[in-house]
């Protein structure tokens, strides 16, 4: 199941889920987190509620705490910011 399918199934009330990139997968999301990719660019929408919900699902899938996924994201954003200065 890709991210859009997961999100639309589990959060049908959130119409922004329809804007998620149809090719985005949780495996690809993890890859983006590890290689300092832009998560919002990867999923195709810049929405913090969607990010939190898909990070939560990724954490559950990997059997890690949400904070682990969140810190991967924060650290990659800091690294990316430092490279652009």
C-alpha atoms as one frame of an Amber mdcrd trajectory, in Angstrom:
protein
   0.000   0.000   0.000   1.430   3.390  -0.915   1.221   6.454   1.326  -1.752
   7.991  -0.481  -3.795   4.764  -0.267  -2.954   4.409   3.431  -3.784   8.018
   4.194  -7.056   8.190   2.281  -8.215   4.916   3.843  -7.335   5.919   7.411
  -8.106   9.642   7.235 -11.005   9.924   4.757 -12.175  13.199   6.296  -8.894
  14.910   5.289  -9.407  15.907   1.666  -5.768  16.998   1.363  -4.882  13.306
   1.336  -5.986  13.254  -2.294  -3.027  15.507  -3.132  -0.385  13.082  -1.844
   1.994  11.855  -4.536   0.584   8.567  -5.844   4.041   7.007  -6.229   5.227
   7.798  -2.682   5.798   4.715  -0.525   6.781   4.281   3.101  10.055   2.692
   1.975  10.768   5.761  -0.143   9.823   8.025   2.754  12.338   6.265   4.988
  14.953   6.607   2.250  14.205  10.349   1.998  14.640  10.669   5.760  17.966
   8.840   5.726  19.531  10.586   2.736  18.391  14.071   3.724  15.717  14.313
   1.090  12.876  16.788   1.325  10.000  14.844   2.882   7.376  17.356   1.789
   8.665  17.280  -1.775   8.652  13.476  -1.684   5.036  13.176  -0.526   3.944
  16.019  -2.780   2.244  18.195  -0.199   3.487  20.437   2.585   1.067  19.750
   5.415   2.203  19.092   8.974  -0.871  17.046   9.929  -0.304  14.664   7.023
   3.418  14.474   7.895   2.669  13.619  11.517   0.168  10.919  10.546   2.465
   9.260   8.020   5.466   9.514  10.361   3.327   7.786  12.997   2.498   4.972
  10.572   6.149   4.651   9.530   7.156   4.405  13.198   4.530   1.701  13.805
   5.672  -0.221  10.746   9.319  -0.073  11.826   8.367  -0.768  15.454  10.165
   2.330  16.680   9.030   5.320  18.689   7.556   8.256  16.742  10.339  10.440
  18.165  12.911   8.352  16.287  11.298   9.207  12.943  10.781  12.819  13.961
  14.452  13.212  14.922  15.561  11.746  11.588  13.479  14.440   9.923  14.675
  17.299  12.156  18.314  16.280  11.769  18.061  16.096   7.981  16.379  19.513
   7.879  19.208  20.979   9.992  21.828  19.344   7.767  20.108  20.616   4.630
  19.825  24.118   6.085  23.519  24.162   7.017  24.480  23.206   3.464  22.459
  26.026   1.946  24.031  28.800   4.037
